[in-house]
Amino acid sequence: METRVLPPDEEGIAAAAELIRRKATVAFPTETVYGLGADALSSRAVAQVFAAKERPRFDPVIVHVADPDEAAGLWTEVPPQARRLMDRFWPGPLTLVLPRRRRVPPIVTAGLPTVAVRMPSHPVALALLRAAGRPIAAPSANRFGRLSPTHHDDVLAQLRGRIHAVVAGGPTPVGIESTVVSLVEDPPVVLRPGGTPYEALREVIPNLRLAPPAGPSASPGTLPRHYVPAIPLYILEGEAFAGGETVDRAQCGLLAYREAGAGFGRVEVLSPTGNLVEAAARFFAALHRLEGAGVAAIVAEPVPEVGLGIAIMDRLRRAASGRAHVQGRRVVWTR
């Protein structure tokens, strides 16, 4: 299959919308990461998304909508808490999980009785949704479990020849996936931390829990191993530990939070000022660069677990093969 690269202008968006209506697959930018979209009300269309990503059918996908009324048409009810969250955070990087209507195909929800829905704020995503005239199911536009794409070049590197088109919208501003909140549980729970900070959500829902419940997940991105680069990634610890494999630090890439470390083969700094919004926006792009830098492994410094740092550390822990520490000119890691 030839993958068309479409411009993010009126003509390109119209062509992408026509492909969605014809049950084809289109990658497009959102404010978080690029999504791989298909008509959310067509099982056949959504099945192509699963096939292109090699995504297992037990992992549900998020449905994107153009406005809150379209979301209400996918849920059986919209409780007051959902209305308050939509009023405060939509459009934006917040996904809400509520009981689904029968019109939502089971493939979208992995057979669960709930559906995850969000209204993106990216102008290209909103224009595509409005031009297509239907909700779009869109997980991240990458191979399943791999690094999320924050630029159309990332999409093409993984999915060229597997999808029908990509809208080339350049880098995404938030750079990390949406926060997913389930309003089915009482009290509500964050199933996946993301682009809307937990602290901001608690201003609207004070009893919101951060730890997800046990059992089948109603959210993507919650498997123990996810967001994994093609080379091993280890999280740096301050204290040494016994045992493990030892390599020269020149063979490693460093994902640094604020300051570059000396002696590494490649260094990517997330935010010299310690700004976690900036760090999140650079996170996946930095990992993509380290992945392609010819190093044997990536070692990542932890970031403070407040605000968007909660989401960054969630992604690092799911991507990590183990832990590491620096010992002179050497890096020691253990799985």
Secondary structure, DSSP 4 states (H G I P E B T S, - for coil): ---EEE-SSHHHHHHHHHHHHTT--EEEE-SSSEEEEEETT-HHHHHHHHHHHT--TTS--EEE-SSHHHHHTTBS---HHHHHHHHHH-SSSEEEEEEBPTTS-HHHHTT-SEEEEE----HHHHHHHHHHTS-EE--BSSSTTBPPPSSHHHHHHHHTTTSSEEE-----SS-SPPEEEESSSSS-EEEE--SS-HHHHHHH-TT-BSSPPSSS-SSSS-SSS-SB-SS-EEEE-SS--S--EEEEGGGEEEEESSSPPTT-SEEEES-TT--HHHHHHHHHHHHHHHHTTT-SEEEE----SSTTHHHHHHHHHHH-SEEEEEETTEEEEE-
